[in-house]
Amino acid sequence: MNALIVSPLLIPLATLVATLLVRRSPRAVRTISLAGALALTAAGLVLVGLAAQGQILASQAGGWAAPYGITLVVDRLSAAMVAITGIVGAATIVFAMARDEDPARCRDFHPLVHGLLVGVCGAFITGDVFNLYVWFEVLLVGSFALLVLGGGKRRLSGTVVYVVLNLVATMMFLLAAGMLYGASGSLNMALLAQAFAADEVPATAHAAVVLMLTAFSIKAALFPVFGWLPASYHVAWTPVSALFAGLLTKVGVYALIRLVTLFWPDAGIAHEVLLWVACATMLIGVLGAAAQVEVRRILSFHIVSQVGYMILGLAIATPLALAGAVFYLIHHIVVKANLFFIGGIAARLTGSERLAAMGGLYARAPWLALLFAIPALSLAGIPPLSGFWAKFVLVKASLDASAWIAAAVALVTGIFTLLSMSKIWNEAFLKPHPGGAGGEGGGGLRSADGLQPALWAVGTLAAMTVAIGLAAGPVMDYAVAAAEQLAAPAAYIDAVVRAGGN
Amino acid sequence: MEILVSLTVGALVAIGIWMMLDRGLLRVVLGVVVLGNGVNLAVFSAGRLDGRAAAFVTEAGAPALAANPLPQALVLTAIVIGFALFVFALAVLKRSWELHGKVETDLVTAVAEEPAPDLPPQGDKA
């Protein structure tokens, strides 16, 4: 049992070491890397299977009982996040196999991706505040190196912005963790939740949690502290920015959901603030996207606005709203990573990612147009795709909670998202390519040779989006059950306390 | 003692933030380090400062004059991580210097905001 709980950490870590050992052979690196990501997916799915039965797995590192050992906990939400991390990781690795002509980049890319996955999975399964900080740092180090991978002025400049702002955020987190320990004498989330529930903590502990949530808000790119995201995501190599788009902000969202549901399970002033922040995030994000003229920049701003939806679910805090947030997380990670992938393929075919210099894809590459349409419409919330159900549940939860403004903002944001997606559609797909009729692929386009792995990755994720949309029932049942666990932290606390040491 | 440490933390954080508002990127990175040290000191002070006895818990209970060793362990971890990140930031800074000849925050933002470069014409490696 313990081996299964730590497997989301051990598998990427072992893969990282293995890829370093065989780094002279790019083929071996790719094979091991893919195998590692698939193994992580399998482990995640096994965890989902166990968690779906309603049990909360908990383990104490080193065999020390709760306040002393570092607790690892896997409940429904954590298990789902680990599984989806494995899937997006595998898709990224497959995508990166497409016509990779830079052996040095391939050699460095794969170990770093697994380093990032260790940090992401660790953040999802830890039950200890300081340990969460350490996992944040692990994924941060991996993301720094991945972002700058390939070099060049533009990429380096984006990395500087990303590095400085993320360092400040992690320092806030560290300070908050120290304050929380000073005020409450514990860093174990379950024990802290107990103390918060019994009202045994001084006011400084609440202040520390507020500071911590601010740090997570920077990580999750909430209004008004999202500035680093659209300033840096568009400079990275395509697979890297897709991986970031899918996973990184969602770690911040996960941490927000976890801490708020544990420490402040009843709706209070924090939820009210989060509600307004969520509304502002949705609107500002989508309006920012409207001003952009490059594919990845548009998509970057949409990450911001989509994160607002998840926080909306957290802020309303009814079980239905939380279920909506969980469903949104699952759906969004797949869709957003896929859109970045497709943007990358489109840029490879048209020779640019500026909308003005793109075009002609619908005529020459209708398969890509279809693959784009699925996640794009899903993002905007068109039935029967996955985004529709996610938005439907969140809007319904807002209406049930009489949060009329939030519901209105969510709907308006959906319309603007659709406008934004149709902008990409018109510019990149419908209009003729400005370069004329030349090019290997005809119509001014370049050849699609060597892109097959990328198409496999994109096709699989698109199929998942359709599957989540068509089979929304089971996924929503799982999300509702996960939300019930979140809304009643007693079981979580109980599982941690019961998992004593040896 | 706690007062003195608190004031030091406040001063370090203030200096750190002031440096981070500077136009020069080197100062910004150094500001991050100063801020980080302020934060480390704050975490350290969470475990009482007047530790004059080793923090060994015996059957008689915890010694009265011992400081809590946990924040000390946390700070050690944070220092190591912070050092690694600082080194990375310096490496990025050095490379920026090599590419641009100067490192100013405005320049960095301007370069990152440049329109995406088009792929080179066909025939070359993309």
Interface residues (C-beta under 8 A of the other chain):
Chain A: R99 E101 F130 Y133 V134 E137 L140 V141 F144 A145 V148 G151 K153 R154 L156 S157 G158 T159 V160 V161 V163 V164 L167 V168 M171 L174 L175 A177 G178 M179 Y181 G182 L187 A231 S232 H234 V235 E294 R296 A347 R348 G351 S352 E353 R354 A357 G439 E440 R446
Chain B: M20 L25 V28 V29 V32 L35 G36 V39 N40 A42 V43 F44 S45 A46 G47 L70 P71 L74 T77 A78 I81 A84 L85 F88 A89 V92 L93 R95 S96 L99 H100 L107 V108 T109 V111 A112 E113 E114 P115 A116 P117 D118 L119 Q122 K125 A126
